[in-house]
Structure formats: C-alpha cells, structure tokens
Amino acid sequence: MQFQKNILLKNYTTFKIGGPAKYFCAIKDKEELVEAIAFAKKGQLPFFVLGGGSNLLVSDKGFKGLVLKIQDLRLRIKDSTIYAGAGASLTELVNAAANAGLSGMEWAAGIPGATVGGAIRGNAGAFEVEMKDIVRKVEAFDANDLRFKIYDLRDCGFSYRSSIFKKNPNLIIISAELNLKKNNKRKVREKMKEILNYRMDKHPKFPSAGSIFKNFENIRARDLIEKAGLKGKKIGGAQISDQHANFIINTGRAKAKDVLALIDLAKKEVKNKLGVAIEEEIQILS
Ligand SMILES: Cc1cc2nc3c(=O)[nH]c(=O)nc-3n(C[C@H](O)[C@H](O)[C@H](O)COP(=O)(O)OP(=O)(O)OC[C@H]3O[C@@H](n4cnc5c(N)ncnc54)[C@H](O)[C@@H]3O)c2cc1C
C-alpha cells in the first residue's frame, strides 16, 4: 500500500482549513488497516483516523503523524438491515435507505461529507434521533492489542455526542450493522426533503464543520452565543455565522488560528456574561 507524504489536510475537511499530514494513506480493507498501524508503530508515529472531515478543525501546522483516511465505502441492504463500511457516506446511506423504503436516517439528509464511522464515533444526530437509535453492531480494530472486535449496541457506550469509540482513540471503526424500520418510500422521501429544506434554509452556505459547541438539554449553544452578542463576529477569515451562531464559517481564507480565536472568545464571553461553560463538539487535530 501507498504512504503519501505531506498531504494537505484542508482538502479533506469541510472547513477547508488545515496544514499537511506528514504521512497519509487510504484504508479500503482490514489488511490495509493492519499494515498502516504496523507502519505507524514501527516509525513511532501518532496516527489519526479521518472520516469525511466534517467535524474537524486541523491546525495550520498540520499533523506530524500518519493520517488514515477510512475508505471502505460498502453499503449493502438486506430486509431492514444496512451493512455499511465505516467510510460510506451518510448521504449515500440516507439515499439508499429512502430508495429501499427504510426509515431512521432521514435526520442526516443534507449533512455534507460525513461518514458512517465518524457518525458512530460521535453518536451524531439531529431532530431527536441519534446513531444509537439505529446501530445494532459495530466492528472495530483495537490498535492497542491489534485485535478486531465486535461491539453490540449495549457495548458501544453511547451518550450525547459520545461513545466508547470516542473515549478510546485506539478503536478504529471498520464497519457497522444498522437496523432501520420499514416504511412507505414516499413518506421516507417526504421526511428527508423536509429536513433537507430545513438545513438549506438555516445552515450557512460557507465551508464549516457544523455546530462548533455541544448543546445542553434545555439550552442551545447558538442561543447562548447570540445572547453574548457574538453573532457575526469576525477574526481573520473566520466568522461566527450571522445566520446560525453555533456555526463558524470560513469566509475564504480562514486559518485554524482564526477559528480557534473565535472558539476561545465565545467560551470566555458566554462564561463571563451568562455564567455557562460551553464545550466544543468539533474535534481539533494538531
Ligand atoms: C453543514 C454541517 C452540518 C452538520 N450537521 C450535523 C448534525 O445535524 N448532527 C451531527 O451530529 N453532526 C452534524 N455535523 C457534524 C458532522 O457531520 C458529524 O459529526 C459527522 O458524524 C462526522 O463524521 P466524519 O466522518 O466527517 O468524521 P470526521 O470529521 O472525519 O472525524 C470526526 C472524529 O471522528 C473520528 N473518526 C472518524 N472516522 C472514524 C472511524 N472510522 N473510527 C474511529 N474514529 C473515527 C476522527 O478521528 C475524529 O476524531 C454537521 C457538519 C456540517 C459540516
């Protein structure tokens, strides 16, 4: 397999921000994953697992290790079960489910870039549905003891935007079995369209990583940021969206340092003015 050098990570994130990875490889199957981890261990390199880069801010200096881009794109449907490779795109999953008359993934319509692996790891969700509601089994490789393991739903440790895979970065998700519900195709498509229209209307059109901060049960981070008077605030090429205050957008030439400065400002201002400590939902790679 090929280990490429000095690959610009901005091209692999929806934020379109970030410096180079020292080494970069695409992983299509289990054998390649084992080989890549052996390469990292031999060279004493840290590794980072990259899905669609849609929840990620990569530092301007990049990453001095090995980036593993998960590219197992398989999607197979049998009855109401979908078998998905970790690199399969959520958008394709949403479309495949709709075409098969399966309900449960409509909430993810219109999320750009995301993969099944990244979504499971962060227990992604919206409109009161989360990955935990459809995951039945996950297969992961443990880069610590070099074994492949199967996790049933109850072993996945899902909670709001978290899972056992997030808590243990040695666990690399390779595939999943998802359990959806049979429904009328037209109804699934209508729900999808409704969600797609909502996102088109409410989400900014500029490059971003979606919501920067986690919400609380009864308070949305976007309302706190707005109340702190930060809507539209700009630093360098990054801006707190004036359309959705939990989005930071890349207006063209944003650097990671600009986004980090806005994150820092939002945390300080929300804490000082409203007494609430907000916490990042996005992952930061440096
Ligand atoms: C416009 C927009 C709207 C969005 N809306 C939503 C929303 O409604 N709800 C929501 O929850 N999120 C939303 N997001 C955020 C994002 O799409 C999700 O968090 C998504 O699940 C991240 O998946 P990814 O493949 O892009 O992960 P990446 O960004 O590539 O990675 C995120 C983290 O997951 C890890 N990871 C990725 N793949 C694997 C794997 N196979 N095994 C182990 N770890 C892995 C990475 O190491 C990293 O730490 C939105 C993003 C955008 C840009």
The ligand as an SDF file (V2000), in Angstrom:
LIG
                    3D

 53 58  0  0  0  0  0  0  0  0999 V2000
  -23.0680   21.6090    7.4850 C   0  0  0  0  0  0  0  0  0  0  0  0
  -22.8810   20.5560    8.5520 C   0  0  0  0  0  0  0  0  0  0  0  0
  -23.9760   20.1070    9.2750 C   0  0  0  0  0  0  0  0  0  0  0  0
  -23.8220   19.1410   10.2810 C   0  0  0  0  0  0  0  0  0  0  0  0
  -24.9370   18.7180   10.9610 N   0  0  0  0  0  0  0  0  0  0  0  0
  -24.7810   17.7940   11.9390 C   0  0  0  0  0  0  0  0  0  0  0  0
  -25.9380   17.3250   12.6600 C   0  0  0  0  0  0  0  0  0  0  0  0
  -27.0710   17.6860   12.3830 O   0  0  0  0  0  0  0  0  0  0  0  0
  -25.7360   16.4320   13.6560 N   0  0  0  0  0  0  0  0  0  0  0  0
  -24.4840   15.9830   13.9910 C   0  0  0  0  0  0  0  0  0  0  0  0
  -24.3580   15.1670   14.9150 O   0  0  0  0  0  0  0  0  0  0  0  0
  -23.3830   16.4160   13.3160 N   0  0  0  0  0  0  0  0  0  0  0  0
  -23.5000   17.3040   12.3090 C   0  0  0  0  0  0  0  0  0  0  0  0
  -22.3920   17.7450   11.6420 N   0  0  0  0  0  0  0  0  0  0  0  0
  -21.0580   17.3120   12.0820 C   0  0  0  0  0  0  0  0  0  0  0  0
  -20.5080   16.0530   11.3900 C   0  0  0  0  0  0  0  0  0  0  0  0
  -21.0580   15.8850   10.1040 O   0  0  0  0  0  0  0  0  0  0  0  0
  -20.7560   14.7770   12.1900 C   0  0  0  0  0  0  0  0  0  0  0  0
  -20.1970   14.9000   13.4600 O   0  0  0  0  0  0  0  0  0  0  0  0
  -20.1670   13.5470   11.4680 C   0  0  0  0  0  0  0  0  0  0  0  0
  -20.6740   12.4150   12.1030 O   0  0  0  0  0  0  0  0  0  0  0  0
  -18.6560   13.4600   11.4640 C   0  0  0  0  0  0  0  0  0  0  0  0
  -18.2900   12.3900   10.6020 O   0  0  0  0  0  0  0  0  0  0  0  0
  -16.9730   12.4400    9.7340 P   0  0  0  0  0  0  0  0  0  0  0  0
  -16.8630   11.1540    9.0040 O   0  0  0  0  0  0  0  0  0  0  0  0
  -16.9210   13.6520    8.9000 O   0  0  0  0  0  0  0  0  0  0  0  0
  -15.8750   12.4980   10.8720 O   0  0  0  0  0  0  0  0  0  0  0  0
  -14.5000   13.3210   10.8690 P   0  0  0  0  0  0  0  0  0  0  0  0
  -14.8040   14.7790   10.9250 O   0  0  0  0  0  0  0  0  0  0  0  0
  -13.6140   12.8480    9.7900 O   0  0  0  0  0  0  0  0  0  0  0  0
  -13.9070   12.8650   12.2670 O   0  0  0  0  0  0  0  0  0  0  0  0
  -14.5250   13.2320   13.4800 C   0  0  0  0  0  0  0  0  0  0  0  0
  -13.8980   12.3760   14.6020 C   0  0  0  0  0  0  0  0  0  0  0  0
  -14.2740   11.0110   14.3790 O   0  0  0  0  0  0  0  0  0  0  0  0
  -13.1150   10.1900   14.3020 C   0  0  0  0  0  0  0  0  0  0  0  0
  -13.3970    9.1420   13.3000 N   0  0  0  0  0  0  0  0  0  0  0  0
  -13.7820    9.2950   12.0120 C   0  0  0  0  0  0  0  0  0  0  0  0
  -13.9500    8.0880   11.4280 N   0  0  0  0  0  0  0  0  0  0  0  0
  -13.6560    7.1520   12.3730 C   0  0  0  0  0  0  0  0  0  0  0  0
  -13.6160    5.7270   12.3860 C   0  0  0  0  0  0  0  0  0  0  0  0
  -13.8970    5.0040   11.3080 N   0  0  0  0  0  0  0  0  0  0  0  0
  -13.2490    5.1010   13.5420 N   0  0  0  0  0  0  0  0  0  0  0  0
  -12.9510    5.8190   14.6580 C   0  0  0  0  0  0  0  0  0  0  0  0
  -12.9540    7.1780   14.7080 N   0  0  0  0  0  0  0  0  0  0  0  0
  -13.3010    7.8330   13.5750 C   0  0  0  0  0  0  0  0  0  0  0  0
  -11.9900   11.1210   13.8760 C   0  0  0  0  0  0  0  0  0  0  0  0
  -10.7320   10.6220   14.3150 O   0  0  0  0  0  0  0  0  0  0  0  0
  -12.3810   12.4180   14.5920 C   0  0  0  0  0  0  0  0  0  0  0  0
  -11.9110   12.4120   15.9010 O   0  0  0  0  0  0  0  0  0  0  0  0
  -22.5260   18.6590   10.5910 C   0  0  0  0  0  0  0  0  0  0  0  0
  -21.4260   19.0970    9.8350 C   0  0  0  0  0  0  0  0  0  0  0  0
  -21.5910   20.0190    8.8240 C   0  0  0  0  0  0  0  0  0  0  0  0
  -20.3770   20.4650    8.0410 C   0  0  0  0  0  0  0  0  0  0  0  0
  1  2  1  0
  2  3  1  0
  2 52  2  0
  3  4  2  0
  4  5  1  0
  4 50  1  0
  5  6  2  0
  6  7  1  0
  6 13  1  0
  7  8  2  0
  7  9  1  0
  9 10  1  0
 10 11  2  0
 10 12  1  0
 12 13  2  0
 13 14  1  0
 14 15  1  0
 14 50  1  0
 15 16  1  0
 16 17  1  0
 16 18  1  0
 18 19  1  0
 18 20  1  0
 20 21  1  0
 20 22  1  0
 22 23  1  0
 23 24  1  0
 24 25  2  0
 24 26  1  0
 24 27  1  0
 27 28  1  0
 28 29  2  0
 28 30  1  0
 28 31  1  0
 31 32  1  0
 32 33  1  0
 33 34  1  0
 33 48  1  0
 34 35  1  0
 35 36  1  0
 35 46  1  0
 36 37  1  0
 36 45  1  0
 37 38  2  0
 38 39  1  0
 39 40  1  0
 39 45  2  0
 40 41  1  0
 40 42  2  0
 42 43  1  0
 43 44  2  0
 44 45  1  0
 46 47  1  0
 46 48  1  0
 48 49  1  0
 50 51  2  0
 51 52  1  0
 52 53  1  0
M  END
$$$$
